[in-house]
Amino acid sequence: MTDPVADYLTRVRNAIQANHKVVDIPASNLKKAITKILFEKGYILNYKFEDEGVQGNIKIALKYNRNTNESAIQGLVRASKPGLRKYSGSAEMPRVKNGLGVAVVSTSKGVMTDKEARAQNVGGEVLCYVY
């Protein structure tokens, strides 16, 4: 596995496609930060960090609409890839779905959303888009 963030996004996408309630993902600090952002923005129901063994695990409870059984996450797109990194300054930070979605950005002040990065006037690597 050469791209752990793409693996994370693919596991979540596959679990949503199969209508799973919970998905298990191998943990890392970057994946934990992305999970916290997804929870704070209301895209997932809950999460739990399990520190078993060397690497640990992240359990994510996915969020669905009760009536239509539609996921809260409509799209997860990897923006910056290992072969082509995508960096953005604070002024030209991308807006996802005209502000309805979230861009997850890795900055010098930690992993945050595009809105937080604009507010703190920092740029960084755009990891993914969530809407």
C-alpha positions as CSV (number, residue, x, y, z in Angstrom):
1,M,0.0,0.0,0.0
2,T,1.6,3.2,-1.1
3,D,-1.1,5.7,-0.3
4,P,-2.7,5.3,3.1
5,V,-5.1,8.2,2.7
6,A,-6.5,6.8,-0.5
7,D,-6.9,3.4,1.2
8,Y,-8.8,5.1,4.0
9,L,-11.2,6.8,1.6
10,T,-11.7,3.7,-0.4
11,R,-12.6,1.6,2.7
12,V,-15.2,4.2,3.7
13,R,-16.6,4.4,0.2
14,N,-16.8,0.6,-0.1
15,A,-18.6,0.4,3.3
16,I,-21.1,3.0,2.2
17,Q,-21.7,1.2,-1.1
18,A,-22.4,-2.0,0.8
19,N,-24.6,-0.3,3.4
20,H,-22.4,-1.3,6.3
21,K,-23.0,0.4,9.7
22,V,-19.3,0.1,10.9
23,V,-16.0,0.1,9.1
24,D,-12.6,-0.8,10.5
25,I,-9.5,1.0,9.2
26,P,-5.8,0.6,10.3
27,A,-4.8,3.7,12.3
28,S,-2.3,6.5,11.8
29,N,-2.2,10.0,13.2
30,L,-3.3,11.5,9.8
31,K,-6.2,9.1,9.5
32,K,-7.2,9.9,13.1
33,A,-7.2,13.6,12.3
34,I,-9.3,13.1,9.1
35,T,-11.8,11.0,11.2
36,K,-12.2,13.7,13.8
37,I,-12.9,16.3,11.0
38,L,-15.6,14.0,9.5
39,F,-17.2,13.6,12.9
40,E,-17.1,17.3,13.7
41,K,-18.7,18.2,10.3
42,G,-21.5,15.6,10.8
43,Y,-20.5,13.1,8.1
44,I,-20.1,10.1,10.4
45,L,-22.1,9.0,13.4
46,N,-19.3,8.1,15.8
47,Y,-15.7,6.8,15.9
48,K,-13.4,4.9,18.3
49,F,-9.7,4.6,18.3
50,E,-8.5,1.1,19.4
51,D,-4.8,0.9,20.3
52,E,-4.3,-2.9,20.0
53,G,-1.0,-4.2,18.7
54,V,1.6,-2.1,16.9
55,Q,-0.6,0.0,14.7
56,G,-4.1,0.2,16.2
57,N,-7.4,0.4,14.6
58,I,-10.1,3.0,13.9
59,K,-13.8,1.9,14.1
60,I,-16.1,4.3,12.3
61,A,-19.9,4.2,12.6
62,L,-21.3,5.5,9.3
63,K,-24.3,7.9,9.2
64,Y,-27.4,7.2,7.1
65,N,-30.7,9.0,6.6
66,R,-33.5,7.0,8.4
67,N,-36.1,7.4,5.7
68,T,-34.2,7.0,2.5
69,N,-31.2,4.9,3.8
70,E,-28.9,7.4,2.0
71,S,-25.5,8.0,3.4
72,A,-24.5,11.4,4.8
73,I,-21.3,11.2,2.7
74,Q,-22.2,11.6,-1.0
75,G,-18.7,11.8,-2.2
76,L,-15.1,11.2,-1.1
77,V,-12.5,12.3,-3.6
78,R,-8.7,12.2,-3.2
79,A,-7.3,15.6,-4.3
80,S,-3.5,15.3,-3.7
81,K,-1.9,12.0,-4.9
82,P,1.6,10.7,-4.3
83,G,2.5,11.2,-8.0
84,L,1.0,14.7,-8.1
85,R,0.7,16.7,-4.9
86,K,-1.8,19.5,-4.7
87,Y,-0.9,22.5,-2.6
88,S,-2.9,25.6,-2.1
89,G,-2.3,28.9,-0.4
90,S,-4.8,30.4,2.0
91,A,-6.1,32.9,-0.7
92,E,-6.8,30.2,-3.3
93,M,-8.1,27.5,-1.0
94,P,-10.7,25.4,-2.9
95,R,-14.4,25.5,-2.1
96,V,-16.2,22.2,-2.4
97,K,-19.7,22.3,-3.8
98,N,-19.8,26.1,-3.4
99,G,-19.2,25.8,0.4
100,L,-21.6,22.9,1.1
101,G,-18.7,20.3,1.2
102,V,-15.4,20.2,3.0
103,A,-11.8,20.1,1.8
104,V,-9.4,18.5,4.3
105,V,-6.1,20.3,4.3
106,S,-2.8,19.3,5.9
107,T,-1.1,22.5,7.1
108,S,1.8,23.4,9.3
109,K,-0.7,23.9,12.1
110,G,-2.2,20.5,11.7
111,V,-5.0,18.9,9.7
112,M,-8.0,21.1,9.3
113,T,-10.9,22.1,6.9
114,D,-10.6,24.6,4.1
115,K,-12.7,27.1,6.1
116,E,-10.4,26.9,9.1
117,A,-7.3,27.2,7.0
118,R,-8.7,30.4,5.4
119,A,-9.6,31.8,8.8
120,Q,-6.1,31.1,10.2
121,N,-4.5,32.3,7.0
122,V,-2.5,29.2,6.3
123,G,-2.1,27.0,3.2
124,G,-1.1,23.4,2.7
125,E,-1.6,20.2,1.0
126,V,-5.3,19.5,0.0
127,L,-5.8,15.9,1.0
128,C,-9.4,15.2,0.0
129,Y,-12.9,16.6,-0.7
130,V,-15.9,15.4,1.2
131,Y,-19.5,16.2,0.3
